[in-house]
Amino acid sequence: MKNLLDTRSDQRLAWAGLALVAVVLLVLPFVLSSYGTFWVRVTNSAILYVFLALGLNIVVGFAGLLDLGYIAFYAVGAYVYALLASPHFNLHLPFWIILPLGAALACLFGVLLGAPTLKLRGDYLAIVTLGFGEIIRIFLNNLSQPVNITNGPQGLYMIDPFRVGDFSFAKPEKFMGLDFSGPIKYYYFFLAVLVVVIVINIRLQDSRIGRAWEAIREDEVAARAMGINTRNVKLLAFAMGASFGGIAGGMFSAIQGFISPESFVLVESVMVLAMVVLGGMGNIWGVIIGAVLLSFVPELLREWVGPVQTALFGRMLIEPEVIRMLLFGLALVLMMLFRPAGILPSAVRKRELEAPAK
């Protein structure tokens, strides 16, 4: 009886905590906008990075396949949206048609990447995926002649924002006495889609497919011996992860209004991988925390480094960008030294790292 009461009490606490988080997320953009629209835009960028980190976590965290070219799927989704919703081809399709198309094409590219690399693991797989990411970027940079498809390094501009009839996400509006700027409207849309993506991730992790991914990550030979079709399951991991990247790319394209190949460089892939590793590979909530931290902390450092130097030395000795990256790198190194499993690691990953110490 006591255990039953304790369980119900824990459930009530969990629901109360969830309700509190929901309230905070609902009022957050208005609090941030009091400090400037910039912070709402940073929050939107953080949500896009959460999409990318959750997608990469399927490949790296669940299936154990090291992917250094994940940003290529982000680029595919972004360019699909830009080409179908801009004056470049004079097409202006609605976003609810383009986003699924971008996800489907990114999914196809994920399968195309996964199929030739099924027998590769570790460093070899990382090198191949890195090359794939660079190939996509180079293609985007050069597909401007003889037929101008991507407009080359000049990029695509005047991209349509999300619209539903006459309602545009880019235009500020008033509702119930509150000012809803473009970034705030995008924030709520991104947040709604993020909730759906998190639910899909949780269901995948607890499903038969999720357990098959975990088995492959731990021992692929044993997984095959137990009857798991490792080829199909690994391809599914690449495809599912890529589709989330494609959706995030379409959203990025709409909110920015301009994209170019320089938005999808290798550093972005490394950043997303760092989010997954820092947060805790295989743990959905850990990955979300890692993505939010690595999105906000660099921007906070950018804001504070300059004024702190001026206050201490009377002038700026080192450029804020340089110090920001130094502190950022130092924080990652210290994290890997003292908490290599990440901020919130999965139970399996934590046991793996603690086992040699016993």
N, C-alpha and C positions, 0 to 999 in steps of 0.2 A: 504493500500500500504506500509505504514511504517512498519507494523507488518511483512509483507511478506519479506521485505528487511532485517529486523532484523533476521528472521528465516534463510534466506539464508546465512547471515553473520555468524550466529552461526554454521551452517552446515560446512561452509568453515573453521572456526576455529577448529571445531571438527576433520575434515579430516587432517588439517595441524598438529594438535597435534598427531593424530594417525600416520602420516607419520614420525614425529620426533621421537616418541617412537620406531617405526620400525627400523629407522636408528640406534638409540642408541643400540637396542638389537642386530642388525647385527654386529656392531663393538665391542660390549662389550667383547667377549671372547679374542680378540686380545689385548685390553687394559689391561684386567686382567692378561693375560699370561705374560705381561711385568713385573708383580710383582711376577710371579711364577705360575706354573701349579696348585698349591694347590687351588688358588682362583677360577679357572675354575671348578675344581672338586666340590668346595663348591656351586658354582652356579648350577651345574648339580644336586646336592643333593637338593638344594632349589626348583628346578623345580619338582623333584619327590615329595617333600612335598606339592607343590602346587596341584599336581594331587590328593594326598591323602586328602588334605583339601577340595578341590572341591567335591570329592566323599562323604566325611563325611558331607559336608554342605547340600547335598541333603537330608540326613537322619535327621540331627540335625536342620539345618537352615530352610529348606523348609517344612519338614514334622513334625518337633518338636519331634523327637524320640531320646532320649539320648542313645548314643552307645559308650560304653567304651571298646569294643573289636574289633574296626575297623581294627587294625593292623593285625588281623587274615587273612583278605582278601588279604592284602599285602603279607603275608607269603604264601598263597595259590598260588598266581600268580608267586612269586619268585621260589617256589619249582617246579611248573609245568615247568617253563622254564629250571631250573637247571637239572631236571630229563630227559628232552627231548633234551638237548643240552650239554651233558657232557659225559665223559667216564664211568659214573656210570652204565648206562644201555647200553653203547656203541651206543647211539642214537645221531644223530647230525642233527635234523630237522631245516629248515630255520626259522628265527625269525617271518616272516610274517604268518607262520602257528601256531607257539607256542603262540604268544601274544593273538590272538583271543581265542585260547583254554584256556589260563589262565584266560582271562576275563570271558569266559563262565562258567568255573568251579567256579570261585569266585562268579559269579552271582548266581549259583546253591546253593552255601554255604550261600549266603545272604538270599535266599528264605527259606533254611532250618533253619536259625536263626530266620527269621521273622515269620514263620508259628506258632511255639508254643508260641510266645510272643505277639500275636496280641492284647490281652486284657490287657497287662501290659503297664504302663506308669511311667514316672518319675524315682524315686529311684529304684523301683523294676525292671524296664526294664534295668537300668544301671547295676544292680547286675548280671542279667542274661547274658547280653552281655559281661560283664567283665569275667564271668566264661567261656563263649564260647571262648573268645580270649586266655585264659589260657589253655583250653582243647586242642585247636589246637597246641599251642606251646609244650605242654607235649606230644602230639601224635608225633609231629615231632622229639622230643627228644628221643622217645622210639621205633619208628618204624625201628629199626635196627636188630631186632631178633623176631621170628626165621627166617624171610625173611628180608634181608637188603634192605629196600625201601629208607629211608632218610639218612642213614649213621649216624643216631643218633646225639649226641652232637659234633661229629667231623665235621659235615657239609659236603657239596658238594663243590668240587673244580675243577679247570681246566674247568670252564664253558665257552662255546663258546661265543665270542663277536658277535655282529650283523655283518652279512656278506651279500653282494649282489654280487653273482658271485665271482670274485677274489678281489673285493673291501671289505676291512675289516675296520670297524670303530675303531679298536684298534690300527692300525698301523699309524704312522705319515707319512704324504705325503706333497709334495709341489704342489701348484696350483696357477698359475698366480703370481709367486714370493712370495706367502704367505705360511707360515708353518702351516699346519693343523695337530695338534697333535691329538691323540685319544680322549682326553676329549673335544677338540673343535668340532670334528666331531659329537660326541655324543650330544653336546650342541645344534647344529643346528637341529639334528633329534628330540631331546626332545622338542625343541621350536616349531617345526612344528606340532608335535602331540598335544602339549599344546594348540595351537591355535584352533585345531579341537575340543578339549575337552571343551574349553571356549565357542565356538559357540554352541555346544550341550547343555551346561548348560544354556546359555541365551535363547535358543529356548525352553528348558524344562520349565524354569521359566515363560515364557510368554505364555505357552500352557495351554490347558484345564487341563492337568495333574498337571502342576505347581500350578494352582489356586486351584485344589482339595487338593493338599498337604498343601497349606496355610490354607484352610478351616479346615482341620483336625487338624493342629497345633493350630488354634485359638479356636475351639470348635468341638470336634469329634462327640458329640451327635447331635449338630445342623447340622453338615455336613451330617451325616447319614439321618437325617430328610429331608434334601434337595435332597436326592436321590443319594448321592455319595456312591459308593461301597467301604467303608473304608478298608475292608479286602484286596481287590485287589490293591488298591492304596498304602497302606502301604507296602505290599509285593513288589510292583514295586519300591518304594523308597529304600528298603533294597537291591534289586537286582541291581538297577542302581548305587547306591553308591558303592556296592561291586565290580562291574565290573571295575570301575575306579581304585580301589585299586589293582585289579588283573593285570591290564595293567602296573601300576607303579611298581608292584613287579617284573614282567618280565624284565622291563628295569633296575631295581636295580640289579637283578641277572646277567644280561649281562655286565653291566659296572663294577661291583665289581669282577666278576670272581670267587667268593667264597661266600657262604652263610652258616649260621648255625642258629639253633633255637634262639640263643642269640641275633640275629639281630631283633627279633620280640617280645620284652618284653612289659610289660604293660606300661612302661614309654613312649614308642613310641606312644601308643594310646592316652595317656594323652597329649603328646606334640602336636599331630595333633588336638585334641579337643581344646587345648589352642590357636592354630592358628586360628581356626574358631571363637572362642569366642572373642579373641583379635581383629581380623580384623573386625568382625561384622557379626553375624549369619544372614543368609538369603541374604546377599549382596555378589555377586560373586567377585566384585573388592575389597571389603573389605577383604574377605577371602584370596585373592591372596596377598594383602599387608601384612596381618598377617603372612602368610606362609613365605614370603620372609624375613620379619623382624626377625622372630624367628629362621630362618635358618642362617642368616648372623650375627646378633648381638652377639649370644654366641661365634661365631668364632672370631669376632673382639675383644671381651673381653678376650678371651684366648690369643690372640696375644699381647694385650696391658697391661694386669694386671701385668705380670711379670716385664717388663721394667719399668713401673711406680713405682712399689715397690722398685726396685733397685735404681732408680733415687732419690726417696724421702728418703729412709732409708739406702741405701747402701747395702742392702741384701734383700732376699725374706723372708718375715715374714709368709705369708700364701700361700699355694699352689694355683696357678692360677685357677685350676678346682673348688676349694671350693669357692673362691671369685666370680668366674663366675656364679655359680649356685645361690649364695646369691643375687647378683645384678640382676640376671635374675628373681628370685622369687619376689624381692622387686619391680621391674618394673611392674610385672603382678599385684601385690596387689594394687599398686598405680593406675594402669590403671582401675582396677575394682572399686576402690573407687571414682575416679573422672570422669571416662567415662565408665560406666558399659555396655553401648550398643555397645562398641567397637570403633575402629578407624573410620570406615565408615559403620555405621549400616544401615540396610534396613529401609525404611520409616515407615513400620508397627511396627517394633521392637522399633524404636525411640519414636513413639507415645505411645506405651505401657509403657515404662519406665518413660516418662514425665507426663503421666496422673495423677498418685497419687500426684505429686507435685503441681498440679493446684488446 
